[in-house]
């Protein structure tokens, strides 16, 4: 019987780089689909910053941690190779929570068919978690033409889509990135109005230069020192969507947040959100996102890693800034 590879989580993050010491690579026999089931061969797997939270032991988070000794959680795209389910046929391309596994046996729940004409990289970069997360976040931002939005992690899979949607809605958009190459990409390819390199720029001075009229909306992906500078420049009745805090994901002691006096004085609206609360809204979110894509207003790029086992070290690219585009593992 043919076998496939599955990777289980065996250790929690300890502050050191993510690597093979935290995982167990297993070889298993390829199963057969039972009654009402489908067998999916995964072809492309998404790597996302949220995985760091899923690995942690925090039982009070928005989603239970991955149990040690079980397959590592992830979303992905694959092809149905065997079906005993009335809604799926062999050859259908599907997306859903696949896990770090070459084959997935499922009753079909949580899997959606990929639209015809959409390639795998586009599907995972735009119509999967990144695009859905960006679209949900825009409901918090409440874009208004002429206002200024700043987005951290602006060259990332979520931040780049948020910025482009905001531009399409008439906002002035500033992005925070970690390299000059990424700054060039978001300004000259994606059409952002300006970029800040948090590693090399004078944060206060650059922020003042690029946001002369203050900041009306802030999409937060990263945390870090620039957060305080942005917070201080928020205009009255500003909106802040808190999507991620990657600067603190591996820190034993999270950095202190901004002072709440500004929340009162500026009458700010701050909302954190996570996508498991909105999985039931996926059809509506896709309906909001699709027009931007069909009108050519959303561009993306991908960073491809080869082979399932590359995921074990690939996650570190989020913390080094080494990823250029949506991180995808090609199986």
NORURBEL-V643960 format. One record per residue. N is the residue number from 1. RES is the residue in one letter. SS is DSSP state (H for helix, E for strand, C for the rest). D_FIRST is the distance of its C-alpha to the first C-alpha in Angstrom with 2 decimals. Layout:
BEGIN
N_RES_SS_D_FIRST ; N_RES_SS_D_FIRST
END
This chain:
BEGIN
1_X_C_0.00 ; 2_X_C_3.80 ; 3_X_E_6.52 ; 4_X_E_10.11 ; 5_X_E_13.53 ; 6_X_E_15.98 ; 7_X_E_19.52 ; 8_X_E_21.60 ; 9_X_E_25.39 ; 10_X_C_26.73 ; 11_X_C_30.40 ; 12_X_C_33.19 ; 13_X_C_35.20 ; 14_X_C_38.03 ; 15_X_C_40.07 ; 16_X_C_38.39 ; 17_X_C_36.16 ; 18_X_C_32.73 ; 19_X_C_30.09 ; 20_X_H_26.97 ; 21_X_H_28.93 ; 22_X_H_28.57 ; 23_X_E_24.80 ; 24_X_E_21.59 ; 25_X_E_18.61 ; 26_X_E_15.34 ; 27_X_E_11.68 ; 28_X_E_9.62 ; 29_X_E_6.37 ; 30_X_C_7.30 ; 31_X_C_9.34 ; 32_X_C_11.01 ; 33_X_C_14.76 ; 34_X_C_16.98 ; 35_X_C_20.61 ; 36_X_C_22.56 ; 37_X_C_19.77 ; 38_X_E_18.53 ; 39_X_E_15.48 ; 40_X_E_16.99 ; 41_X_E_15.85 ; 42_X_E_18.65 ; 43_X_E_20.59 ; 44_X_E_23.74 ; 45_X_E_24.58 ; 46_X_E_28.16 ; 47_X_C_29.86 ; 48_X_C_33.01 ; 49_X_C_35.83 ; 50_X_H_35.30 ; 51_X_H_32.22 ; 52_X_H_34.71 ; 53_X_H_36.12 ; 54_X_H_32.79 ; 55_X_H_32.07 ; 56_X_C_35.51 ; 57_X_C_36.37 ; 58_X_C_38.96 ; 59_X_C_38.63 ; 60_X_C_41.60 ; 61_X_C_40.05 ; 62_X_C_39.41 ; 63_X_C_35.74 ; 64_X_C_34.21 ; 65_X_C_32.75 ; 66_X_C_29.05 ; 67_X_C_28.41 ; 68_X_C_27.51 ; 69_X_C_23.98 ; 70_X_E_22.71 ; 71_X_E_21.33 ; 72_X_C_24.21 ; 73_X_C_25.90 ; 74_X_C_26.37 ; 75_X_E_26.75 ; 76_X_E_24.93 ; 77_X_E_24.20 ; 78_X_E_21.14 ; 79_X_E_20.10 ; 80_X_E_18.99 ; 81_X_E_15.88 ; 82_X_E_15.75 ; 83_X_E_18.88 ; 84_X_C_20.45 ; 85_X_C_23.43 ; 86_X_C_26.76 ; 87_X_C_27.69 ; 88_X_C_24.68 ; 89_X_C_23.22 ; 90_X_C_20.37 ; 91_X_C_21.81 ; 92_X_C_24.04 ; 93_X_E_24.55 ; 94_X_E_25.05 ; 95_X_E_26.49 ; 96_X_E_26.50 ; 97_X_E_25.65 ; 98_X_C_22.15 ; 99_X_C_22.17 ; 100_X_C_20.82 ; 101_X_E_17.22 ; 102_X_C_15.24 ; 103_X_E_14.04 ; 104_X_E_16.37 ; 105_X_E_16.36 ; 106_X_E_20.02 ; 107_X_C_22.65 ; 108_X_C_24.34 ; 109_X_C_27.14 ; 110_X_C_28.38 ; 111_X_C_26.67 ; 112_X_E_29.05 ; 113_X_E_28.66 ; 114_X_C_29.79 ; 115_X_C_33.00 ; 116_X_C_32.98 ; 117_X_C_34.25 ; 118_X_C_33.36 ; 119_X_C_31.09 ; 120_X_H_28.64 ; 121_X_H_31.02 ; 122_X_H_33.95 ; 123_X_H_32.10 ; 124_X_H_31.17 ; 125_X_H_34.54 ; 126_X_H_36.78 ; 127_X_H_35.37 ; 128_X_C_33.10 ; 129_X_H_34.46 ; 130_X_H_37.03 ; 131_X_H_38.86 ; 132_X_H_38.75 ; 133_X_H_40.08 ; 134_X_H_42.80 ; 135_X_H_43.84 ; 136_X_H_44.16 ; 137_X_H_46.15 ; 138_X_H_48.56 ; 139_X_H_49.61 ; 140_X_H_50.94 ; 141_X_H_52.50 ; 142_X_C_54.33 ; 143_X_C_55.09 ; 144_X_C_58.66 ; 145_X_C_59.89 ; 146_X_C_61.98 ; 147_X_C_60.62 ; 148_X_E_58.85 ; 149_X_E_55.26 ; 150_X_E_53.74 ; 151_X_E_50.01 ; 152_X_E_48.45 ; 153_X_C_45.12 ; 154_X_C_46.35 ; 155_X_C_43.99 ; 156_X_C_40.93 ; 157_X_H_38.69 ; 158_X_H_40.77 ; 159_X_H_44.18 ; 160_X_H_44.20 ; 161_X_H_43.62 ; 162_X_H_46.25 ; 163_X_H_48.77 ; 164_X_H_48.22 ; 165_X_H_48.53 ; 166_X_H_51.70 ; 167_X_H_53.12 ; 168_X_H_52.48 ; 169_X_C_54.42 ; 170_X_C_57.36 ; 171_X_C_57.02 ; 172_X_E_57.89 ; 173_X_E_54.71 ; 174_X_E_54.52 ; 175_X_E_51.27 ; 176_X_E_50.67 ; 177_X_E_48.25 ; 178_X_C_47.59 ; 179_X_C_48.34 ; 180_X_H_50.76 ; 181_X_H_47.94 ; 182_X_H_46.71 ; 183_X_H_50.33 ; 184_X_H_50.83 ; 185_X_H_47.71 ; 186_X_H_48.66 ; 187_X_H_52.27 ; 188_X_H_52.10 ; 189_X_C_48.86 ; 190_X_C_48.48 ; 191_X_C_52.22 ; 192_X_C_52.86 ; 193_X_C_56.56 ; 194_X_E_56.17 ; 195_X_E_53.90 ; 196_X_E_54.33 ; 197_X_E_52.57 ; 198_X_C_52.48 ; 199_X_C_52.04 ; 200_X_C_55.14 ; 201_X_C_57.46 ; 202_X_C_60.36 ; 203_X_H_58.72 ; 204_X_H_61.93 ; 205_X_H_63.75 ; 206_X_H_60.94 ; 207_X_H_60.26 ; 208_X_H_63.97 ; 209_X_H_64.16 ; 210_X_H_61.27 ; 211_X_C_62.14 ; 212_X_C_65.96 ; 213_X_C_66.03 ; 214_X_C_63.70 ; 215_X_E_60.24 ; 216_X_E_59.64 ; 217_X_E_55.88 ; 218_X_E_53.42 ; 219_X_E_49.63 ; 220_X_E_48.40 ; 221_X_C_45.00 ; 222_X_C_45.75 ; 223_X_C_48.76 ; 224_X_C_50.50 ; 225_X_C_54.21 ; 226_X_H_54.70 ; 227_X_H_54.08 ; 228_X_H_57.55 ; 229_X_H_59.25 ; 230_X_H_57.67 ; 231_X_H_58.57 ; 232_X_H_62.18 ; 233_X_C_62.49 ; 234_X_E_61.27 ; 235_X_E_63.78 ; 236_X_E_65.07 ; 237_X_E_62.68 ; 238_X_E_59.75 ; 239_X_E_56.16 ; 240_X_E_53.40 ; 241_X_E_49.70 ; 242_X_E_47.76 ; 243_X_C_44.12 ; 244_X_C_43.04 ; 245_X_C_44.51 ; 246_X_H_42.28 ; 247_X_H_45.11 ; 248_X_H_44.86 ; 249_X_C_41.13 ; 250_X_C_40.93 ; 251_X_C_44.54 ; 252_X_C_45.52 ; 253_X_C_48.76 ; 254_X_C_48.70 ; 255_X_C_51.64 ; 256_X_C_54.57 ; 257_X_C_54.83 ; 258_X_C_57.90 ; 259_X_C_61.02 ; 260_X_C_61.24 ; 261_X_H_64.88 ; 262_X_H_63.68 ; 263_X_H_61.76 ; 264_X_H_65.07 ; 265_X_H_67.31 ; 266_X_H_65.04 ; 267_X_C_63.79 ; 268_X_C_60.21 ; 269_X_E_57.21 ; 270_X_E_54.13 ; 271_X_E_50.83 ; 272_X_E_47.48 ; 273_X_C_44.44 ; 274_X_C_40.67 ; 275_X_H_38.36 ; 276_X_H_36.69 ; 277_X_H_40.15 ; 278_X_H_39.94 ; 279_X_H_36.44 ; 280_X_H_38.11 ; 281_X_H_40.35 ; 282_X_H_37.70 ; 283_X_H_38.86 ; 284_X_H_42.45 ; 285_X_H_41.65 ; 286_X_H_39.83 ; 287_X_H_42.87 ; 288_X_H_45.15 ; 289_X_H_43.08 ; 290_X_H_42.34 ; 291_X_H_46.00 ; 292_X_H_46.23 ; 293_X_H_43.14 ; 294_X_H_44.27 ; 295_X_C_47.70 ; 296_X_C_46.27 ; 297_X_C_47.51 ; 298_X_C_44.26 ; 299_X_C_42.91 ; 300_X_C_39.99 ; 301_X_C_38.24 ; 302_X_E_34.85 ; 303_X_E_33.75 ; 304_X_E_30.20 ; 305_X_E_28.00 ; 306_X_E_24.91 ; 307_X_C_21.55 ; 308_X_H_20.60 ; 309_X_H_21.95 ; 310_X_H_25.31 ; 311_X_H_26.03 ; 312_X_H_26.80 ; 313_X_H_29.95 ; 314_X_H_30.51 ; 315_X_C_32.14 ; 316_X_C_35.04 ; 317_X_H_36.19 ; 318_X_H_37.65 ; 319_X_H_39.98 ; 320_X_H_40.98 ; 321_X_C_41.54 ; 322_X_C_39.41 ; 323_X_C_37.48 ; 324_X_C_39.00 ; 325_X_C_37.83 ; 326_X_E_35.01 ; 327_X_E_32.25 ; 328_X_E_28.90 ; 329_X_E_25.61 ; 330_X_E_23.86 ; 331_X_C_20.10
END
